[in-house]
Amino acid sequence: MLLLIIRLFKRYFILNFLVVTVILFIKNSIVSQEIDDYKNYNKRINDYKLVEIFKGLDNPFGLSIMNDKNLLITEKGGRLLKVNVETGESKNIQHSIPSIRFNSKGFFSQQGGLLDVYFDSKDEFIYFSYSHDFKESNDLKKSGYSTALARGKLVDDKIEEFQILLVAEPETQKNIHWGSRIIIKDDYLYAGFGERGEGDIAQNPKMHPGSIIRINKDGTFPHDNPAFKKNPEWLPEIYSIGVRNPQGIAVSPYDGEIIFSQHGPRGGDNIAKVLSGGNYGWNEIAWGGTEYSGRKIGDTPFKNKFVKPIKVWVPSIAVGNIGFYNGEAFKEWDGDLLVTATKTEMLLRLDYFEGNIIGEEIILQGEIGRIRDFEIDEKGEIYIIVDEENSSLWKLSK
């Protein structure tokens, strides 16, 4: 009898061991398919022209096309330029945006300054995201810095009718993880606010850092935001939470969805859809990334209760801005998602079909430096800026 019990126990143990092993294998296989390594991507054959349009940029961050001749460029140090892409001439635009004065020779983790720029041809306002310095704005009640949104109009090479739309609460003393790309869709302004290195704050919808913001273009908040639906405890400007450091944003031509990109920690850079009331999980999960010390974050890369990204990279690519291609110059790319990456100096093309990524290709890598942003003109030609000292504006065309 005892021998029979021992045999049954062994069979049960072996069977359970095999089941657990199979489950872990399947789970790990699924995770490995969800997480990409850019080193496995093919590099595109050089069948394009890459031309330097303007030289002398100093750590530019944002780029926006105004018309067929002129575009705007922000520099983290506070300079706003209008560049004529036909002649290569530039003009310094005067403004009073109270941003941090970025200094590339300063502390290594310095990231803030004058950030994104977006020209809206519909109302001719220029929208900005920036690192708000309360001292620069003469607000003596507060000290520190916050991600902020503002707008103004370009009149005789000067920003007039300047209006601050939103300053994130609370402010902090840290100069990291600002975000903050902006886009306008259906007269709503969307922006990604970084969690400023505060980690847990991204799970607190009563604070702006670590969220996707959605406001009206005049700074008021839409009354169909989550705070007015199923999430009354949320701040009225917050659309999604659980974000770490968003660096890109775009509108999908397939379904009109907003897509954004964000930095993970050491690994875990990702692209995801912006969902009303969505929670992306930071810092309960890290999308396959770890702390810079190597310490694990969470017990799994993803959890079902959080919005799952469309694409995740481990190791990090230092993802920058993203945008869907439309144009004649590279007609075969129509509808595909272009992605910049600073640390890895890449411009990627993701074959995007009906909400899914079915292929990847490296267009540029290492040719021009730390690519931060790009814009596509009506011809489908691509203008690119590089986040370095004494860098250039480039044009990619056939």
N, C-alpha and C positions, 0 to 999 in steps of 0.2 A: 504493500500500500504506500509506504514511504517512498519507494523508488518511483512509483507512478506519479506521485505528487511532484517529485523533483523533476521528472521528465516534462510534465505539464508546465511547470514553472519556467523551465528552460525555453520551451517552445514559445510561451507567452512573452518572455523577456526578449528573445530573438526577434519575434514578430513585431513587438513594439519598437525595438531598436531600428528595425528596417523601415517601419512606417515613419518614425521621427526623422531618420536619415533622408528618406525620399522627400518629406515635407520641407526640410531645410534646404535640400538641393534645389527643389522647385522654387522656393522662396528666394534663394540667392540668385538663381538664374533669372527670375523676374526682375529683381533689383538691378542685376548687372545689365539687363536689356534697357532698363529705364535710365541708367546713368551712362553718359557718353564720355569718351576720352578723345579730345580733338586730335591727338597724335595719330589716330587711325584714319583721319580724313584725307582724301586725295587733294592735291594742289592743282588748281586750274592751269592749263597751258597758257602762256602769255600771248593772248590774242586781242589785247586791248592797248589803248594809249593812256599813259599816265603823265600828265603835264602839270608842272608847277605854275600856279596862277599868281600867287602873292607870297612874298617872303618877309619874315619879321614879326610873326605872331609870338606871344609870350604866354604859354600855358592856356590856350583857348579851351573853352568848354562847350559852348553852344553855337549853333549855326542855323540861320533861317533865311529862306529866299523871299525877297520882297517883290521882284519882278524879273523880267528876262535879262536885266543887266546888273542889278544890285542885290547883294545879300548882306545880312548882319552877322557879326561874329562877336561873342562875348569872350573876355579873358578873365580868369579867376582873380587877377590883380585889380580888376575894376574897370578896365578899358572896354568901351563899346565901339566897334568899327563898322563902317559901311564900306564895302569893297565892290568896285566895278569889275565884274568878271571878264569884260571885253578888253579893258585897258590895263587892269591890274592896279589901278589907282585906289587909294583908301582915304577915308576921312574919319577923324576922331569925333564921336558923337558925345556932346556934353549931356551929363545927367546928374541927378542927386540921389541915386540909389544908395541907401546906407548899408553897404555890404562890408564884410571883412576885407581888409587889404591883404590878399594872398601874397606871400613871399616864397618863391620856390627855394630860396636858400635858407629858409627857416627850419623849424622842427620837422622831422621826417614824416610825421603823421598828419601834417597840415593838409586839409582837403577843401576848406571852404573858400568862399569868395562870390564873385558875380558868376552865376551858373547858367541856366538855360535861357533861351530866347525864342519867342514864337511870334511871327508876324501874322495877324489875322486880316486877310484882304477884305473880309466882309465889313468890319467896322474900322479898319485901319489902325487899330490899337496894336501896340507891341507889348507882349506879355513876358514877364521875367520871373525866374526863380533865383533866389540868392540867399546867402548866409547873412541874416539880419544882425547887425551890431547895434545894440541898444545905446551905446555911447555915441555912435555916429548919428543916431536919430535923436540924440539929446533927451532920451527917456531916462531920467535920473532915478526912477523908481525901480529899475531892473538893471541887472548886470549879467553879462553872458551873451549867448547867441541863440538864434532860432532859424530854422528854415522858413522862408517867407515867399509870398507871391505878390507881384505888383504889375502895374501896366501904365503906359503913357503913349503919347503920339509923337512922331518925328516931325518937327517943324524947324526948317532952316538949320539942320545939323544939331538940333538940341531936342531932348525929350521934354515935352510939355504935357500939361494935364496929368502929372504924375500922381498915382493913387496906389497906396498899399492895400491889397485885397485881403490878405490873411497872414498873420504871424503865428507860428506854431507855439502852443503852450504844452508843457513848460519850457523855458529856456534852460540851457546847460552851459557849462564852461568848456565842454569838449569841442574839438574842431575836427570831427570825423563823422562819416556816415550821414551826409546831408540829403542824399538823393541827387538831383530832384528834377527829372524831366517833366515837361508839361505838353499837353496836347488839348485841342479843342474839338469837340464833336457835338453836333446838335445844340450849339450855344452853351454847352457845359464845359468847364475847364477841369481837366483831370491832371493830378500831379502826384508823384510819389515822394513821400517824406521819409527820409532815413530815420533809424531809431537812435542815432547819435551815440552809438556805443553803449546804450543803456540796457540792452538785452530784454529783460522782462517787460519793459515799457511797451513793447510791440503788442503785447496781449492785453493792454489796458485801453479800451475804447473811449475812456474819459480824458485821454491825452493824445495829442496829434502825432508825435514821433512814432515811426514804425507803421505808417498807414498809407493808404491811397486816398487822396482828397478829391472830392467832387463838389465844385461850387458853380454858381452862375458867373458869367463874365464880369459882372459888376461887383463881385465879392459876396453877394448874398448867397444863401444856401437853398438848394432845391428841396421842396417839401415832399419829394418821393425818395429821399435818401433813407438809409436804414433806420436812423433815429426816429423817423415818423412812421415806421412800419413795425417790424418785429424786434427792434433793438432800441427801446426808448432810453436806455442808459448811455448810448453812444453820443459823442459830440455831433452836432448837426452837419458838420462838413465832412465827416469821415464816411467813406464808402466801403473800405475793406481794411482789415487789420492783419497783424502777424508778419509784417514786412521787415526786412533787415536794411538793405541799402539799395533802393531802386535806381537804376541807371538808364533805362530806356523805356519808351512807350510808343505805341502805334495803334492804328485802327485797321482791323482785318477787312479786306475787300470781299471776303466770302460771306460773312454774317454780320458785319458791323461791330463785332466785339472789340473791346479794348484789350490789347496784349501788352504786358510789361516785362522787363527784365530786371534782375537784381543780383547783387553779389551775395554769395554764401560766405562763410568764413574761410577756412582752408579747404577749398572744394565746396561744391554745392551751388555754384552759380546756376541760375535757372531762368526760364521763360514760362509765364503762366497767363491765363485769362483773368481779367479783372472782373470779379463777380460782386454784385451788390450783397453786402453782409458777409462776404467771404473772409475766411481766416486761413492764412498761409503757413502758420505754425511756428514761426520764429518766436522765442528760442527754445521751444519744447522739442522741436526737431530742427535739423540743419541740412536736409536734402542730400545726405551723404557726406557732408563736410565735417570737419573737426575744428576744435580750437587751434590756434596757431602753435600752442604748446604740444599739440597732438592729442589732448584730452578729448574723449568722446562726448558728443552732445546728444542727449536722448538715447533711447534704446533701439531706435530704428530710423532709417532715413525718411520714411513717410508714415503718416497715420491717416486712416480713412476719415477721421473727423475734420481733417484739414483739406483745403483745395490742393489738388495734385498738379504739379507743373507739367507743361507740355514737353519740356526739354531740360535736362540737368547735366552739368559738366563737373566731373572730377578727374583730374585736378582742375582748379579754377582757370578760367581764361581771362578773368577781370572784364566781364561783359560790360559793354557801353550801350550806346543808343541802338535802337532797332527801327526798321521801317520796311514796309512792303513795297516791292518794286513795281513800277508801272511806267512804260515808256518804249520808244522805238529803238534806242541805242542797243539794248540787250533784250530784244523782244522775247527771247526764249526764257527769260527770267520772270516774265509777268506773273504776278501773284506770289512770287517767292519772297521769303523774309531775309533781309540783309541784317547782319549783326556785326557790330564793332567789338573789338577787344583790345584793351590798352596794354596790359602786361605782356600779352603774347603777340602784340603788334599785328593783329589780324583784321581782315574784313572777310566774313563768312557769308555764304549763301546757303540757306536752308530751303530745301524743296518742300514747300508748304502746300498741302492739298486737303481742302475741306476740314481744316482744324487740326490736321495731323502733319508731322514732319516725316517725310519718307526718304529723305536723302540729304547729304551735307557735302559742301565743297569749300575749300579755302581759295579765295580770290587773291588776296594779298597777305603776305606774312613777312614782316621784316624789311620790306622795301622802303618804307617812309617813316617808320617809328610808331609811337603809341597812339593809335587811332582812337579818337574820342567820339566824334560825331560825323554825320554826313547828311546831305540833302540831295534830293533827286529833282532836276528841273523838268520842264515840259517836254524836252527832247529825250528824256531818259538818261541824260548825262549826270554823273554823280560827283558832287563836291564833297571833299573830305578835309577835316582838320585834325591835327596831331598835337596832343597835349604834352608839349615839351617847350623849353626855352628856344627862342629864335627859330621857330618852326614855320611851316608853310600851309597855305591852302592849295589843295590839289584837285585836279579834275580827271575823272576816269571816264573814258569814252572809247568808242570803236575807231 
